[in-house]
Amino acid sequence: MLPHTPVAALLSGGLDSSVLAFELSRHASQKPTCFAGVVCDEVYDESPYAVEVAKSLELSHVLVRLPGATSLDVVKRLTALRGHPVGMHNEAAMHLLARAVSHSHKVLLTGERADEIFLGYSRIFRLPFDLRRQTLLAALPDVIGRPARRYLGLPKVRAREFELFLARYTYFPQSEKLALATSAWRKEIVHDAGLIDWMNNAYHSSGANPGEHIRHFFVQHHLPALLGMVDNTTMAAGVEARVPFTDHRMVTLALSMSLSEHLHWKHPFAPLRAAFIPIEKFSETLDVSKAAPPTSIVDLVATILSILRLPLPSTVHGRIIDEALQDREASGQYDVEDASASIASSARRSTVFRELYRQRLYLRGAAVTWLAQAKNDKPGANPRN
């Protein structure tokens, strides 16, 4: 994934792109240049987070203003180049960023697709939770169950598993899409009956439970389409995009992890609170995606203090990690625990990285591939079995 030429990296300041920037800053032969898009609306502008991460890692960064991210001209250009319509809401923005990168770089690394691999969309992957809520509400009298379903954002009548998944998966309701079409087009596509039937079969083709159905659907069907989008939008600007999170070792690691290792509640009472809250309000608030339950007393203390909104004492967040880093440097070895400690140490450098410490297992997986590869690539190194 690391060419010998200078590379650029897309950095939003979020978890995935920050992990990628961190690893590049440590292991790339040349420091990458980070690019971040700046949108006109300040409410949606996350560039300050990207700047904070870049400064913390001592990486040069370029802010690219995207006034035309929703420009019809950009959409027309992409459609003409590809020969088919755009399908994602961020394709125009990705293309404009790639054009800015192309002035100085030809290789671009991005943290895209980590959400699909490591179950980052908790509002979708919490489908089993909503199915259980739906079953309980169906047993109540309508005078209670109907307003409760309306408040929780559940269908008026009990929906099948795939119907509930489709409602969570799509960007907007199917009825709104069909309302944009002419009557002749709706008749031609039979109101999308063929597409929905294909998705239904694909959804149930793998896995033994709702969580596995969703995971395999994302990996087998959703992910390839998104990778095609990244490739098309960047190559249209003359830039080669690389997506480290889709390395086969990363995918194998992700699929070997249980659903609870990817997505868990922040504390024992979180499921009870979430039972009375619409999913869009508790997602990423009462649960944590791309994470695992605490695996050591150090993790447990950090989690409890985080819940109580108390600062981490130096004994937890400093001395222990520093000693682990010293041991790693002294031994010259890289393993899973070293990767975890290395990234946890960076958490002290910037408030942006505090969440990285708590999402330990995900970061282990994201880092260990790079760390192990870096060691094995050294002259005379013996790869681990």
Secondary structure, DSSP 8 states (H G I E B T S, - for coil): ---SS--EEE--SSHHHHHHHHHHHHH-SS--EEEEEE-S-GGG--HHHHHHHHHHTT--EEEEE-TTTT-HHHHHHHHHHHSS---STTHHHHHHHHHHHHTT-SEEE--TTHHHHTT--HHHHTHHHHHHHHHHHHTS-HHHHHHHHHHHT--SS---HHHHHHHHHSSS-HHHHHHTS-HHHHHHTGGGHHHHHHHHHHHTSS-SSHHHHHHHHIIIIIHHHHHHHHHHHHHTTT-EEE-GGGSHHHHHHHHHS-HHHHEEESSTTHHHHHTTS-HHHHTTTTEEES-----SHHHHHHHHHHHTT----HIIIIIHHHHHHHHHHHHT---HHHHHHHHHHHGGG-GGGHHHHHSHHHHHHHHHHHHHHHHHTSTT-----
